[in-house]
Amino acid sequence: MGLVSKFTLLSYIWAMLDMYLKYLESEKRYSPKTVEAYRSDLCKFFDRIDFNISVENIGEIKPSEIRNWILGLIDENHSPRTVNRKLSALNGFFKYMIRERIIDVNPVNKIKSPKGEKRLPVFLEEKRLNAYLDITADIKDNYSAIRDRTIIELLYATGIRREELINIKIKDISDDCIKVMGKGRKERLIPLTRNLTVLLRQLTDKRNETNVKNDNEYVFLTNKGEKMYPNFVYRLIKHELTVAGFTGKKSPHVLRHTFATHMLNNGADLNSIKAILGHSSLAATQIYTHTTFEDLKRIHNKTHPRK
């Protein structure tokens, strides 16, 4: 392939990528962060394809090209999970190209995803977490203290994601439920506990008493009255769980895993947990059954007389 032809093909591919990414953002309603991750993965893939040797046009990319790309990623010590994420981005792009009738065959269909170890969700022990929440129940009567406590309680009591929490608006809260915007901009209603309802009311009242900006539509604000940002929530949870003496991973998502695991252990059915978490399929929720089964095995091995 000549230099001009190669340049033309690459220009065409970048144009197709832009169309696909706009489709993800506008029609599929993917978050800007996810769209940017797809852009990075796809650009790196097409940068590594040797068009001079085997590809005359985008419809002639062979499964062997993709396998070589995957092997290269593995050689660079990318985890199977990361490789599968990149492969998923490529698969979505080729599906879009078929939908637009630009190509006829998706070369990713003949690729077998690399298998990796299933990582069970990290969660906190129920008795210890509840003891921590009980011991620290008496909080200072100021905006930042009530806000921080409400964030911790809300993450654990509802299992919402960090991004969902910081985007909650005042109008999204009622006396018995809260409305959150999940992945794909899908809204869902989540019941509130009595304790959370009280905390949210206290937070609103304290906000009105202080110099925190009252015209901000978001519930959780910084001390300067600006919208809460992700790293603030991460640092808060990490600090609180460290002070409480929890070991291992400490992040907002751990509280999401903890919520789901504790709900399942206390008799909630998978479909209810799925609805509250905002999972698109039951398969994503079923990982918590593995968590409880592992715990069951541990107890069985520890307590059975003929271990």
Backbone bond lengths (Angstrom), bond angles and torsions (degrees), N, CA, C in turn:
res aa  C-N    CA-C-N  psi(-1)  N-CA   C-N-CA  omega(-1)  CA-C   N-CA-C  phi
1 M - - - 1.458 - - 1.523 109.31 -
2 G 1.298 117.21 131.67 1.450 121.07 -179.81 1.507 111.97 -72.61
3 L 1.337 115.23 166.20 1.461 120.40 -176.75 1.527 111.24 -62.75
4 V 1.341 116.49 -41.69 1.463 120.26 -179.30 1.518 110.95 -63.89
5 S 1.360 116.23 -43.55 1.462 120.54 -179.84 1.524 111.06 -63.95
6 K 1.333 115.13 -41.41 1.451 119.39 179.14 1.525 110.41 -62.77
7 F 1.318 116.43 -42.66 1.457 121.05 179.21 1.530 110.51 -62.58
8 T 1.312 116.20 -41.21 1.464 121.26 179.60 1.526 111.11 -63.94
9 L 1.341 116.51 -42.79 1.458 120.86 179.83 1.522 110.81 -63.56
10 L 1.336 116.51 -45.65 1.460 120.13 -179.94 1.525 111.27 -62.75
11 S 1.325 116.52 -40.34 1.462 120.40 177.70 1.523 110.53 -61.10
12 Y 1.324 114.99 -40.09 1.464 120.93 179.39 1.533 110.47 -64.97
13 I 1.335 115.56 -42.70 1.463 120.39 179.81 1.529 110.64 -63.24
14 W 1.330 117.15 -44.55 1.480 119.55 -179.82 1.525 110.24 -62.88
15 A 1.331 116.65 -36.42 1.468 120.30 177.70 1.532 110.41 -64.72
16 M 1.342 116.48 -42.15 1.456 120.76 178.36 1.535 111.13 -64.75
17 L 1.318 115.62 -39.18 1.461 119.73 178.04 1.522 111.15 -61.60
18 D 1.321 116.21 -43.67 1.463 119.76 179.12 1.523 111.08 -61.08
19 M 1.323 116.83 -41.02 1.464 121.09 178.45 1.530 110.55 -63.29
20 Y 1.330 115.52 -43.18 1.462 120.34 -179.05 1.531 111.49 -64.36
21 L 1.323 116.68 -43.43 1.463 120.91 -178.47 1.523 111.26 -67.11
22 K 1.321 116.85 -35.60 1.468 120.23 175.64 1.526 110.37 -66.81
23 Y 1.328 115.39 -35.50 1.469 120.82 176.32 1.523 110.64 -63.41
24 L 1.345 117.47 -43.28 1.454 121.46 178.87 1.529 111.32 -62.11
25 E 1.314 115.62 -39.30 1.458 120.37 -176.20 1.529 112.15 -75.63
26 S 1.332 116.90 -43.77 1.459 120.18 -173.40 1.525 113.79 -87.56
27 E 1.330 117.25 -41.77 1.458 119.98 -176.26 1.533 113.04 -96.33
28 K 1.319 117.19 -43.61 1.464 120.49 179.60 1.525 112.07 -83.19
29 R 1.331 115.40 -14.21 1.469 122.48 177.45 1.529 113.11 59.85
30 Y 1.334 115.72 39.09 1.459 119.73 174.97 1.527 108.93 -71.76
31 S 1.328 115.65 151.09 1.462 119.84 179.28 1.529 110.02 -70.55
32 P 1.337 117.69 155.02 1.471 120.83 177.32 1.526 112.72 -54.92
33 K 1.327 116.64 -35.87 1.462 120.89 179.29 1.520 111.20 -64.30
34 T 1.336 116.96 -43.51 1.462 121.12 179.55 1.518 111.10 -67.32
35 V 1.325 116.74 -41.56 1.470 121.13 179.07 1.524 110.34 -61.56
36 E 1.315 116.35 -40.34 1.467 119.59 -179.89 1.525 110.90 -67.76
37 A 1.332 117.02 -35.93 1.466 120.70 177.27 1.528 110.34 -65.40
38 Y 1.332 116.78 -40.90 1.465 120.92 176.80 1.528 110.61 -63.11
39 R 1.323 115.94 -42.10 1.471 119.77 179.27 1.529 110.60 -59.12
40 S 1.315 115.77 -47.20 1.465 120.58 -178.42 1.526 111.08 -61.82
41 D 1.340 117.27 -47.17 1.464 121.32 -178.41 1.526 111.96 -62.57
42 L 1.329 116.54 -44.24 1.464 120.59 -176.97 1.526 111.87 -70.80
43 C 1.308 116.60 -39.58 1.465 119.37 178.27 1.529 111.05 -63.08
44 K 1.330 115.83 -40.17 1.464 119.37 179.74 1.524 111.17 -67.13
45 F 1.330 116.56 -34.92 1.460 119.07 178.06 1.525 110.50 -64.12
46 F 1.312 117.25 -51.33 1.463 120.00 -176.48 1.526 112.38 -70.17
47 D 1.320 116.78 -24.56 1.466 119.52 174.14 1.521 111.68 -66.60
48 R 1.341 116.94 -28.15 1.462 120.97 -174.92 1.524 113.30 -93.28
49 I 1.336 116.96 -11.74 1.463 118.87 178.63 1.521 110.17 -71.19
50 D 1.322 115.97 132.62 1.465 120.74 179.09 1.526 109.39 -89.07
51 F 1.321 115.56 89.21 1.464 119.99 -176.74 1.533 112.07 -66.37
52 N 1.306 117.09 -27.02 1.472 119.97 -177.96 1.524 111.75 -62.97
53 I 1.337 116.34 -30.64 1.460 119.37 -173.37 1.517 112.79 -90.28
54 S 1.335 117.03 -49.73 1.458 116.31 -164.06 1.526 116.24 -130.23
55 V 1.313 120.06 -12.37 1.452 120.26 -171.92 1.522 110.91 -115.16
56 E 1.324 115.39 113.32 1.465 120.22 177.47 1.526 111.09 -90.65
57 N 1.308 116.67 -29.58 1.461 120.63 174.30 1.517 108.02 -154.10
58 I 1.299 116.08 169.62 1.461 119.78 -172.15 1.526 112.51 -63.83
59 G 1.338 117.04 -23.59 1.451 120.82 179.13 1.507 113.93 -76.49
60 E 1.341 118.02 -5.11 1.460 120.96 -178.02 1.526 113.01 -108.51
61 I 1.329 116.53 12.79 1.463 118.89 175.07 1.522 108.30 -67.57
62 K 1.311 115.94 125.09 1.465 122.33 -174.39 1.533 111.14 -95.62
63 P 1.330 116.46 155.58 1.470 119.72 174.76 1.531 112.37 -55.42
64 S 1.341 116.42 -32.64 1.470 119.40 -179.99 1.526 111.40 -61.96
65 E 1.335 116.59 -34.68 1.468 119.92 177.49 1.525 109.97 -63.56
66 I 1.315 115.47 -40.72 1.464 120.17 -178.51 1.527 110.17 -70.52
67 R 1.352 116.77 -39.91 1.469 119.58 178.10 1.527 110.73 -61.35
68 N 1.325 116.66 -42.54 1.469 120.03 178.83 1.532 110.84 -62.34
69 W 1.322 115.60 -37.35 1.471 120.26 177.75 1.529 110.25 -64.48
70 I 1.339 116.01 -43.05 1.465 120.21 179.17 1.524 110.91 -63.70
71 L 1.330 116.53 -44.15 1.467 120.04 178.40 1.516 111.24 -60.72
72 G 1.336 116.11 -37.14 1.465 120.18 176.89 1.518 111.72 -63.53
73 L 1.322 116.50 -40.29 1.467 120.65 178.54 1.524 110.69 -65.01
74 I 1.340 116.00 -41.11 1.466 120.13 178.86 1.528 110.49 -65.40
75 D 1.334 116.34 -39.33 1.471 120.23 177.51 1.524 111.53 -62.99
76 E 1.328 115.72 -27.39 1.467 120.52 178.64 1.529 111.47 -86.98
77 N 1.339 115.50 9.73 1.470 122.77 175.42 1.526 113.92 69.93
78 H 1.335 116.43 26.35 1.462 118.93 171.11 1.526 108.37 -71.99
79 S 1.307 116.88 140.41 1.465 121.02 179.97 1.523 110.19 -71.44
80 P 1.346 117.09 155.76 1.474 119.79 175.95 1.520 112.42 -54.60
81 R 1.317 116.91 -35.46 1.462 120.71 179.24 1.528 110.88 -63.61
82 T 1.323 117.02 -43.27 1.460 121.18 178.86 1.522 111.05 -66.54
83 V 1.326 116.14 -42.74 1.468 120.46 179.08 1.525 110.11 -61.45
84 N 1.308 117.02 -43.17 1.468 120.46 179.93 1.518 111.90 -65.50
85 R 1.322 116.46 -33.85 1.468 119.61 176.60 1.519 110.90 -64.80
86 K 1.334 115.89 -42.95 1.463 120.41 178.82 1.529 110.82 -67.00
87 L 1.316 115.68 -38.89 1.467 120.46 178.30 1.527 110.77 -64.88
88 S 1.318 116.38 -36.45 1.462 120.95 177.92 1.527 110.85 -64.41
89 A 1.324 116.32 -39.14 1.472 120.28 177.23 1.525 110.56 -62.71
90 L 1.328 116.23 -42.43 1.466 120.74 -179.78 1.529 110.61 -67.53
91 N 1.326 116.14 -40.56 1.463 120.76 178.79 1.530 110.74 -60.71
92 G 1.323 116.31 -43.14 1.454 120.74 179.30 1.517 112.14 -63.14
93 F 1.328 116.24 -37.88 1.464 120.38 179.42 1.529 111.12 -64.79
94 F 1.335 116.54 -45.67 1.468 119.50 -179.65 1.533 111.35 -67.50
95 K 1.326 117.48 -34.30 1.464 119.91 175.31 1.524 110.80 -62.21
96 Y 1.326 114.85 -39.22 1.465 119.48 178.40 1.524 110.48 -65.43
97 M 1.336 116.34 -39.35 1.469 120.87 179.87 1.529 111.16 -65.07
98 I 1.330 116.42 -35.63 1.469 120.02 175.93 1.529 109.84 -68.47
99 R 1.303 116.13 -42.20 1.457 120.65 178.79 1.529 111.29 -59.24
100 E 1.321 116.37 -37.57 1.462 121.02 179.58 1.536 112.53 -84.86
101 R 1.350 115.43 3.48 1.468 122.77 178.48 1.530 112.91 60.43
102 I 1.330 114.33 35.59 1.468 119.62 176.88 1.523 109.69 -91.18
103 I 1.349 116.73 -34.78 1.465 121.57 175.38 1.528 108.11 -129.58
104 D 1.320 116.44 165.52 1.471 121.03 -177.96 1.518 113.29 -105.60
105 V 1.336 116.77 -26.50 1.463 120.64 -173.29 1.521 109.91 -129.49
106 N 1.322 115.81 139.29 1.464 121.62 176.08 1.530 108.57 -93.35
107 P 1.338 118.87 109.81 1.476 120.34 -177.39 1.517 113.54 -66.28
108 V 1.352 117.44 -18.74 1.465 120.22 -179.30 1.528 110.88 -70.93
109 N 1.341 117.53 -21.29 1.463 120.84 -178.53 1.524 112.60 -59.17
110 K 1.324 117.03 -25.98 1.465 120.67 -178.46 1.527 112.98 -96.63
111 I 1.325 115.40 11.26 1.459 119.80 -179.28 1.523 110.08 -102.54
112 K 1.313 116.72 131.86 1.450 122.17 176.70 1.525 108.79 -94.31
113 S 1.309 116.00 125.03 1.464 120.49 -177.46 1.525 110.86 -67.34
114 P 1.325 117.55 139.76 1.474 119.70 176.56 1.516 110.82 -66.13
115 K 1.309 116.07 139.77 1.462 120.77 -179.10 1.524 109.90 -92.36
116 G 1.288 114.20 141.04 1.460 119.60 176.49 1.511 110.11 -129.57
117 E 1.311 115.91 172.30 1.456 119.95 178.49 1.526 109.42 -69.09
118 K 1.331 115.59 136.46 1.456 119.42 176.30 1.521 108.74 -75.55
119 R 1.321 114.78 121.75 1.457 119.48 179.69 1.525 109.32 -94.76
120 L 1.320 115.15 119.85 1.462 119.14 178.70 1.522 109.78 -74.25
121 P 1.322 117.36 145.65 1.470 120.16 179.92 1.522 111.49 -61.23
122 V 1.315 115.64 140.58 1.464 120.87 175.46 1.524 107.76 -83.72
123 F 1.331 116.26 130.50 1.462 119.28 178.86 1.521 109.82 -140.50
124 L 1.329 115.96 164.60 1.454 122.50 -176.89 1.527 110.27 -98.02
125 E 1.301 116.12 147.15 1.464 121.27 179.97 1.532 109.99 -65.23
126 E 1.316 115.74 132.26 1.467 121.17 -172.91 1.525 112.55 -60.43
127 K 1.317 117.52 -49.89 1.460 120.78 -176.21 1.526 111.42 -61.16
128 R 1.323 116.03 -41.53 1.455 119.40 -176.84 1.528 111.50 -72.24
129 L 1.324 116.12 -39.32 1.464 119.26 179.78 1.524 110.62 -65.36
130 N 1.322 116.97 -43.37 1.463 120.17 178.75 1.525 111.44 -64.63
131 A 1.328 116.39 -36.00 1.466 119.97 177.03 1.526 110.34 -64.05
132 Y 1.325 116.24 -42.15 1.474 120.70 178.08 1.532 110.61 -61.82
133 L 1.342 116.54 -44.84 1.467 120.32 -179.20 1.527 110.86 -65.57
134 D 1.333 117.93 -36.25 1.460 120.82 178.84 1.524 111.58 -69.30
135 I 1.327 115.74 -43.74 1.469 120.67 -177.40 1.522 111.04 -65.15
136 T 1.322 116.68 -35.49 1.474 120.77 -176.12 1.525 112.27 -98.38
137 A 1.331 117.10 19.24 1.463 120.70 -175.51 1.531 112.67 -67.07
138 D 1.340 116.66 -31.98 1.465 119.81 179.24 1.524 109.44 -79.19
139 I 1.324 116.35 107.95 1.464 120.86 -176.92 1.527 110.19 -114.58
140 K 1.302 115.06 158.86 1.460 120.39 178.63 1.533 110.26 -65.21
141 D 1.326 113.36 149.37 1.460 119.13 -177.17 1.524 110.80 -89.02
142 N 1.344 115.44 62.54 1.463 119.11 174.58 1.525 109.33 -139.74
143 Y 1.309 115.72 164.66 1.464 120.80 -171.56 1.524 112.75 -58.53
144 S 1.336 117.61 -49.43 1.467 120.18 -173.91 1.527 111.75 -66.02
145 A 1.343 117.49 -37.53 1.466 120.39 -179.92 1.532 110.71 -68.28
146 I 1.320 116.62 -43.55 1.472 119.93 178.83 1.530 110.18 -66.68
147 R 1.320 116.30 -39.44 1.476 120.21 178.40 1.523 111.15 -61.24
148 D 1.325 116.92 -48.13 1.465 120.48 -177.39 1.526 111.15 -62.81
149 R 1.340 115.98 -41.70 1.461 119.83 179.42 1.531 110.61 -65.09
150 T 1.329 116.30 -40.24 1.464 120.70 -179.73 1.521 110.87 -64.32
151 I 1.318 116.99 -38.25 1.464 120.98 178.51 1.530 110.44 -61.24
152 I 1.324 116.58 -46.85 1.465 121.03 -179.21 1.528 110.64 -62.88
153 E 1.325 115.96 -48.57 1.466 120.61 -178.78 1.523 111.11 -63.24
154 L 1.331 116.84 -40.01 1.462 120.50 -176.80 1.521 111.68 -68.16
155 L 1.322 116.94 -42.05 1.459 120.22 179.08 1.526 111.14 -62.56
156 Y 1.321 115.97 -40.39 1.472 119.03 -178.18 1.531 112.08 -77.57
157 A 1.322 117.63 -36.85 1.470 120.66 -174.44 1.518 113.38 -80.66
158 T 1.339 117.49 -18.37 1.471 119.75 -176.63 1.520 113.77 -121.98
159 G 1.343 118.12 -19.22 1.458 120.62 -179.10 1.515 113.78 71.74
160 I 1.333 118.44 16.41 1.463 119.42 -179.14 1.522 110.72 -71.94
161 R 1.311 115.60 158.95 1.455 122.26 179.21 1.532 109.91 -79.04
162 R 1.324 115.38 159.27 1.468 120.49 178.78 1.523 111.26 -57.86
163 E 1.332 116.82 -44.17 1.463 120.96 -178.99 1.524 110.91 -63.73
164 E 1.322 116.34 -36.37 1.461 120.37 178.49 1.525 110.65 -66.98
165 L 1.316 116.00 -39.15 1.464 120.50 -179.12 1.527 112.03 -63.19
166 I 1.314 116.94 -48.52 1.462 118.89 -174.56 1.526 112.45 -71.00
167 N 1.334 117.12 -14.03 1.465 120.38 179.68 1.525 113.61 -100.05
168 I 1.333 117.25 6.93 1.466 120.13 177.14 1.529 109.30 -70.17
169 K 1.316 115.49 132.15 1.463 121.46 179.19 1.533 109.62 -106.17
170 I 1.311 115.56 159.60 1.464 120.59 -178.46 1.521 110.96 -56.41
171 K 1.318 117.04 -37.90 1.463 121.09 -178.15 1.528 112.57 -70.22
172 D 1.333 117.12 -12.97 1.468 120.97 -178.15 1.525 113.21 -82.69
173 I 1.339 117.46 -5.95 1.465 120.79 -174.13 1.521 110.11 -107.96
174 S 1.329 115.13 132.68 1.467 121.49 171.87 1.523 107.99 -122.62
175 D 1.329 117.04 -173.24 1.463 119.93 -176.49 1.519 113.78 -68.25
176 D 1.319 117.10 -27.42 1.469 118.43 -173.66 1.524 114.56 -127.37
177 C 1.323 118.48 -0.64 1.464 119.34 179.76 1.528 110.87 -154.53
178 I 1.307 114.06 168.26 1.455 120.96 179.63 1.524 108.48 -134.61
179 K 1.306 117.06 140.73 1.461 121.43 179.69 1.522 108.73 -103.07
180 V 1.338 115.88 128.84 1.462 120.18 179.30 1.525 109.61 -124.38
181 M 1.324 114.85 152.93 1.456 121.67 177.16 1.522 107.88 -102.44
182 G 1.328 116.30 112.16 1.457 121.02 -175.88 1.511 113.19 -93.52
183 K 1.325 115.66 -164.51 1.457 121.37 179.11 1.522 110.12 -62.60
184 G 1.331 115.66 144.93 1.455 119.60 -177.59 1.516 112.07 70.46
185 R 1.353 116.31 16.35 1.469 122.71 -179.86 1.522 112.38 56.97
186 K 1.330 114.51 36.70 1.461 119.94 177.49 1.523 109.13 -94.27
187 E 1.328 115.96 125.89 1.449 120.96 179.83 1.528 110.67 -85.61
188 R 1.325 115.99 147.51 1.460 120.42 172.80 1.526 109.11 -148.17
189 L 1.315 116.07 151.71 1.459 122.82 178.17 1.516 109.47 -101.27
190 I 1.326 116.79 135.37 1.461 121.94 -178.83 1.528 108.57 -125.50
191 P 1.332 117.61 130.25 1.474 120.34 178.87 1.526 111.08 -63.27
192 L 1.331 115.49 148.57 1.461 121.52 177.21 1.528 109.76 -109.40
193 T 1.319 116.28 142.13 1.463 120.14 173.30 1.532 109.21 -75.18
194 R 1.304 115.83 162.43 1.466 119.99 179.14 1.527 110.40 -60.91
195 N 1.330 115.98 -40.24 1.460 120.40 -179.31 1.532 111.10 -62.67
196 L 1.333 116.45 -41.18 1.458 120.14 179.35 1.522 111.66 -67.01
197 T 1.315 116.80 -38.42 1.462 120.44 178.07 1.525 110.50 -59.98
198 V 1.334 116.25 -42.54 1.463 121.40 178.58 1.524 110.59 -64.14
199 L 1.327 116.94 -45.57 1.459 120.93 -179.40 1.532 111.70 -61.77
200 L 1.315 116.60 -44.10 1.462 120.35 -179.80 1.529 111.07 -64.59
201 R 1.332 116.70 -36.36 1.466 120.25 177.31 1.527 110.15 -67.48
202 Q 1.335 116.93 -41.98 1.466 120.89 177.53 1.532 110.86 -62.22
203 L 1.324 115.23 -40.14 1.465 119.90 -179.74 1.524 110.74 -62.61
204 T 1.318 116.65 -43.09 1.464 120.82 179.24 1.526 111.17 -65.66
205 D 1.335 115.70 -43.24 1.470 119.41 179.72 1.519 111.52 -63.28
206 K 1.325 116.27 -43.62 1.468 120.44 -178.34 1.519 110.65 -67.38
207 R 1.315 116.20 -34.64 1.471 121.03 177.33 1.527 110.24 -62.24
208 N 1.334 116.55 -38.43 1.462 120.81 179.87 1.522 112.46 -71.60
209 E 1.342 116.43 -24.20 1.465 120.79 -178.66 1.526 112.70 -84.53
210 T 1.311 116.74 -20.08 1.457 120.70 -174.65 1.518 110.98 -103.71
211 N 1.333 114.21 -176.05 1.465 119.11 -179.81 1.523 112.21 -90.57
212 V 1.350 117.10 13.53 1.454 120.41 175.17 1.523 108.18 -63.87
213 K 1.320 116.76 139.07 1.459 121.00 -176.32 1.527 111.22 -57.69
214 N 1.301 116.41 117.79 1.457 119.99 -178.61 1.520 113.00 -85.65
215 D 1.328 116.73 -8.51 1.460 118.58 -179.79 1.525 112.13 -90.71
216 N 1.342 117.33 -1.24 1.454 120.71 178.07 1.521 109.06 -77.60
217 E 1.333 117.81 129.23 1.464 121.62 -174.15 1.523 113.64 -77.95
218 Y 1.339 117.32 -13.14 1.460 120.15 -176.56 1.529 111.15 -87.03
219 V 1.326 115.98 148.54 1.453 121.72 -177.30 1.519 111.62 -72.79
220 F 1.334 116.58 -46.60 1.459 120.92 -174.20 1.525 110.57 -99.87
221 L 1.330 114.20 117.39 1.462 120.93 -177.03 1.529 110.05 -123.26
222 T 1.311 115.94 157.32 1.459 121.07 173.67 1.526 108.52 -74.68
223 N 1.320 116.11 174.69 1.464 119.98 178.64 1.527 112.05 -64.15
224 K 1.315 116.08 -18.89 1.468 120.57 177.80 1.525 112.41 -90.42
225 G 1.309 116.31 0.84 1.452 119.95 178.05 1.514 114.43 85.31
226 E 1.323 116.73 12.46 1.462 120.31 178.67 1.525 110.15 -93.54
227 K 1.325 116.03 162.63 1.454 120.54 178.90 1.532 110.39 -59.97
228 M 1.319 115.49 139.10 1.460 121.22 177.68 1.524 110.33 -59.44
229 Y 1.348 116.81 147.59 1.461 121.09 179.67 1.536 109.64 -122.55
230 P 1.345 116.96 155.07 1.475 121.05 -171.64 1.519 115.09 -54.07
231 N 1.325 118.09 -43.09 1.458 119.88 -174.75 1.525 112.17 -67.20
232 F 1.324 116.39 -28.86 1.468 120.19 176.80 1.532 109.49 -61.76
233 V 1.327 116.24 -46.91 1.467 121.05 -178.87 1.520 110.10 -64.55
234 Y 1.343 116.58 -42.38 1.465 120.07 179.59 1.528 111.19 -60.36
235 R 1.335 116.54 -46.87 1.465 120.42 -178.62 1.528 110.89 -64.73
236 L 1.326 117.03 -38.68 1.459 120.95 179.44 1.529 111.20 -61.23
237 I 1.324 116.51 -50.11 1.465 120.22 -177.94 1.526 110.61 -65.10
238 K 1.314 116.60 -43.74 1.468 119.88 179.45 1.524 110.92 -59.85
239 H 1.329 116.41 -43.31 1.467 120.57 -179.58 1.522 111.52 -64.72
240 E 1.330 117.17 -47.79 1.458 120.95 -176.61 1.528 111.58 -64.10
241 L 1.324 116.60 -42.57 1.466 119.17 -179.18 1.524 111.61 -71.69
242 T 1.324 116.91 -28.49 1.464 120.48 175.37 1.512 110.76 -69.64
243 V 1.328 115.92 -45.79 1.469 121.05 177.97 1.527 110.55 -60.57
244 A 1.338 115.65 -36.37 1.466 120.12 -179.07 1.523 112.58 -75.06
245 G 1.329 116.87 -7.01 1.459 120.23 176.31 1.507 115.35 88.04
246 F 1.332 117.22 13.41 1.461 119.48 177.16 1.528 109.43 -73.29
247 T 1.315 116.39 139.17 1.459 121.46 177.56 1.524 109.25 -105.88
248 G 1.308 116.37 167.40 1.458 120.25 -179.95 1.517 111.58 84.98
249 K 1.294 115.11 -162.54 1.456 121.14 -175.82 1.521 110.98 -66.21
250 K 1.339 115.85 138.23 1.461 121.94 179.96 1.528 108.66 -133.85
251 S 1.322 115.98 109.76 1.458 120.88 -179.32 1.523 109.02 -158.44
252 P 1.341 118.34 164.25 1.467 120.23 176.30 1.520 113.04 -56.42
253 H 1.331 117.42 -34.43 1.464 120.27 -177.30 1.526 111.71 -69.85
254 V 1.328 117.14 -25.34 1.460 120.45 176.05 1.530 109.76 -63.36
255 L 1.324 116.93 -36.14 1.462 120.03 177.67 1.524 110.97 -68.74
256 R 1.321 117.17 -31.53 1.474 120.57 174.99 1.533 109.79 -65.30
257 H 1.332 116.21 -46.19 1.466 119.86 177.07 1.533 110.82 -62.72
258 T 1.324 115.92 -38.42 1.461 120.72 -179.06 1.520 110.75 -64.77
259 F 1.325 116.43 -43.98 1.467 121.02 176.94 1.525 111.22 -55.41
260 A 1.333 116.51 -51.36 1.467 120.83 -176.60 1.527 111.57 -63.78
261 T 1.324 116.33 -42.71 1.465 120.27 -178.80 1.523 111.32 -65.52
262 H 1.334 116.99 -44.29 1.463 120.48 -179.72 1.527 111.43 -66.57
263 M 1.336 116.59 -38.01 1.470 120.11 177.33 1.526 110.52 -61.60
264 L 1.333 115.61 -44.98 1.468 120.32 -179.32 1.519 110.78 -65.85
265 N 1.327 117.26 -42.32 1.457 121.09 179.90 1.524 112.68 -63.84
266 N 1.339 115.80 -25.22 1.462 119.88 -177.97 1.522 112.97 -100.28
267 G 1.342 116.61 15.24 1.448 119.77 169.59 1.515 117.64 104.70
268 A 1.333 118.89 -0.29 1.468 120.01 178.56 1.529 109.77 -69.11
269 D 1.329 116.74 144.97 1.463 119.16 178.70 1.521 110.37 -86.00
270 L 1.321 115.58 157.90 1.461 121.20 -174.54 1.520 112.98 -60.47
271 N 1.315 117.93 -39.05 1.461 120.41 -178.47 1.523 111.80 -63.83
272 S 1.321 117.10 -37.24 1.467 120.55 177.84 1.526 110.44 -66.14
273 I 1.346 115.72 -43.71 1.463 119.98 178.87 1.522 109.98 -64.42
274 K 1.324 116.63 -41.16 1.463 121.54 177.80 1.533 111.02 -57.10
275 A 1.320 116.29 -45.39 1.459 120.97 -178.23 1.529 111.44 -65.06
276 I 1.324 116.72 -41.21 1.463 120.18 -178.88 1.529 110.88 -69.62
277 L 1.329 116.80 -41.09 1.461 120.61 -179.51 1.528 112.86 -72.90
278 G 1.331 116.58 -22.36 1.458 119.55 -178.82 1.508 113.06 81.15
279 H 1.342 117.26 25.60 1.462 120.54 176.55 1.527 109.92 -71.02
280 S 1.329 116.26 143.10 1.462 120.20 179.77 1.522 112.15 -80.26
281 S 1.326 117.00 -22.02 1.463 120.22 179.57 1.527 109.55 -140.42
282 L 1.315 115.31 155.65 1.466 120.64 -179.29 1.526 111.14 -68.04
283 A 1.334 116.81 -24.90 1.469 120.51 -179.02 1.526 111.29 -59.43
284 A 1.334 116.30 -36.43 1.466 119.84 -179.54 1.522 111.43 -67.82
285 T 1.329 116.90 -28.80 1.466 121.46 -178.76 1.518 111.07 -83.67
286 Q 1.324 117.08 -27.30 1.470 120.92 -173.70 1.522 113.17 -66.32
287 I 1.316 118.24 -14.46 1.464 119.79 179.43 1.526 110.42 -62.56
288 Y 1.328 116.91 -25.21 1.459 119.54 179.78 1.519 112.23 -72.80
289 T 1.321 117.26 -21.23 1.463 119.16 174.15 1.518 109.54 -69.66
290 H 1.331 117.09 -33.42 1.465 120.42 176.40 1.522 109.88 -65.89
291 T 1.339 115.61 -38.18 1.458 119.97 179.77 1.522 110.33 -61.74
292 T 1.324 116.82 -49.25 1.460 119.50 -178.40 1.521 111.26 -68.27
293 F 1.319 118.18 -32.09 1.460 120.90 178.13 1.529 110.49 -67.49
294 E 1.339 116.71 -39.86 1.459 119.70 176.89 1.527 110.23 -62.15
295 D 1.330 116.39 -39.40 1.453 120.29 178.06 1.525 110.23 -65.94
296 L 1.334 115.73 -38.71 1.465 120.72 178.18 1.522 111.02 -63.58
297 K 1.338 116.63 -41.32 1.464 120.31 178.13 1.529 110.89 -62.75
298 R 1.330 115.33 -41.07 1.459 119.51 -179.58 1.527 110.63 -62.00
299 I 1.331 116.49 -44.57 1.469 120.67 179.71 1.527 110.61 -65.29
300 H 1.332 115.88 -42.16 1.470 120.89 -179.45 1.527 110.15 -61.39
301 N 1.328 116.17 -47.35 1.465 120.14 -178.47 1.537 111.96 -65.66
302 K 1.307 115.29 -29.75 1.459 119.48 -177.40 1.516 112.69 -80.74
303 T 1.337 117.24 -32.94 1.459 120.10 -170.18 1.524 115.56 -107.83
304 H 1.346 117.94 -18.39 1.467 118.17 -176.95 1.539 109.98 -69.01
305 P 1.338 116.77 135.04 1.473 119.83 -175.89 1.526 114.09 -63.08
306 R 1.310 118.20 -25.62 1.461 120.31 -179.75 1.524 110.69 -110.17
307 K 1.310 115.23 51.44 1.463 120.47 -178.82 1.512 110.85 -76.28
